[in-house]
Amino acid sequence: MTSADPQSLKRRYDEVSPKYDQGAPDAMAIKLFWLTYEHLTWKPVEALLPRDGTAWRVLDAGGGGGKFGTRFAEGGHHVTVLDISPGMLDGARAQFAAKGLLDRAAFVEGNVAALELPDAAFDLVFCEGDPVSYCLDAYPRAVKELVRVAKPGAPVVLGVDNRYEAFSGYLKQGKPQEAFRTLHDGRTTCPYGLPVHAFTVRELERAVAGAGAELLEIFGKPVMFFDMLKAMAAAHGNTAQAPWDAWAAREEILALQEKLAHEGFAVLGQHLQVMARRRA
């Protein structure tokens, strides 16, 4: 299979769109995980945005329910939210409306591997989550498309699945044959049961270079997260009689994860984030 079937993607995300991004608020470790994930995703992107009040044109490709798109709009930028699922776009539109940001947004149904958007149209291209991973063997075309619609010199930010995480996940589930297959071809599934490609760092380096972009960094997000929580709990003297309050320590957790994410632990991240620029 060279690319995930667009109709399958559309149907599955239309199904899950009413409950997308609701998470698992009753599970503290999971809540902290996603808090950290979003922090690590957003902070380096926020650092790229202009501080002088200039409004950028931003493409939020595979924008889901508008979680990150609304952040761009809140900063005064105009956001084109693109998604393959009409249901997800409805969710994004509702999020923008609830925050009074509809005048800063456009909503487009589309496929990241075949963007019906003009060349060099955006000051920043942001593609978070699994959109590029869903392209399977066609991912080089998707990366080229995302770079193509960025202005020369503009940032291109990609979030993708990490092959080591997929491999180790199968081993933890007692599925060594699946782990061995994934180690070789990168094929795995997303939480919704759809096929995705899990990347190595070298694959991403080649895809970015082949798309005409300069690679700035690849980092993991979060890295060693649940093992880190166990170690932190022990270091803080966690006991049954005096349990460590991880939520109260969330700022410490975020600071440590921010340091670890950029210290060369990329392959130990749940996802990989690519920071690049279209060559001028």
Secondary structure, 3 states (H helix, E strand, C coil): CCCCCHHHHHHHHHHHHHHCCCCCCCCHHHHHHHHHHHHHHHHHHHCCCCCCCCCCEEEEECCCCCCCHHHHHHCCCEEEEEECCHHHHHHHHHHHHHCCCHHHEEEEECECCECCCCCCCECEEEECCCHHHHCHHHHHHHHHHHHHCECCCCEEEEEEEEHHHHHHHHHHCCCHHHHHHHHHHCEEECCCCCEEEEECHHHHHHHHHHCCEEEEEEEEEEECHHHHHHHHHHHCCCCCCCCCCCCCCHHHHHHHHHHHHCCCCHHHEEEEEEEEEECC
